[in-house]
């Protein structure tokens, strides 16, 4: 979100790199500053993840019934993941806007201390529904390929692991460590592919509260995606579209690793056993109904 250049020799910039930003935030705001926006960030993560993984499973079940996807599994993962990501984004978008504003506002402003519910009320009152959904269209445009690629890469890496260890793994259970690594790699690769779009989305969300951003240097001028693209290219060059990429990829890799590992473990030890029990019970009921009734003699 910083317009000024990032680099250890850029003395006029607020933040010069990942470690410098970390130290500067801690120096100015204390430990609490490192966790600013955590409240709304957690609400965002929970609402997004629940809707995303639930809808992915629903889409996957529907797609498996279509012959078109029988020999196109990677396309299935991409489309189901992309659609699931869009649904999760539509539900969680207001909390994404709140989190961005809390993190990006001056530490002394009231906006920087908003909680999730207070943020919803405040932005709805001052900016209306448009404020709560700011950048929604562009977010959906970048989240579809992001999440689609995330699921595609993750499933492909898992299939690769199973192919390598299939002789020593008759149950086809991928070790937790491999799930974690595959999730991290998928998160990093997918995020890197769409990072410029993610940067534009974040800058669009800054529009409208520049009065609460007076200590961070210049504010990006991004009322629309087109203007944001042109202004970023003009003022910062192509490298401007990858500003902040290191901490973003680090965060994306860690969060995706945990997301997918927990998702697969819940499927393996909770969902699939429950489905197997339900299927077994259903077959037993069908078998009982199919048994010929014994004649009753009176």
Secondary structure, 3 states (H helix, E strand, C coil): CCCCCCCCCCCCCCCCCHHHHHHHHHHHHCHHHHCCCHHHHHHHHHHHHHHHHHHHHHHHHHHHCCHHHCCCHHHHHHHHHHHHHHHHHHHHHHHHHHHHHHHHCCCCCHHHHCCHHHHHHHHHHHHHHHHHCCCHHHHHHHHHHHHHHHHHHHHHHHHHHHHHHCCCCCCCCCCHHHHHHHHHHHHHHHHHHHHHHHHHHHHHHHCCCHHHCCCCCCCCCCCCHHHHHHHHHHHHCHHHHHCCHHHHHHHHHHHHHHHHHHHHHHHHHHHHHHHHHHHHHHHHHHHHHHCCCCCCCC
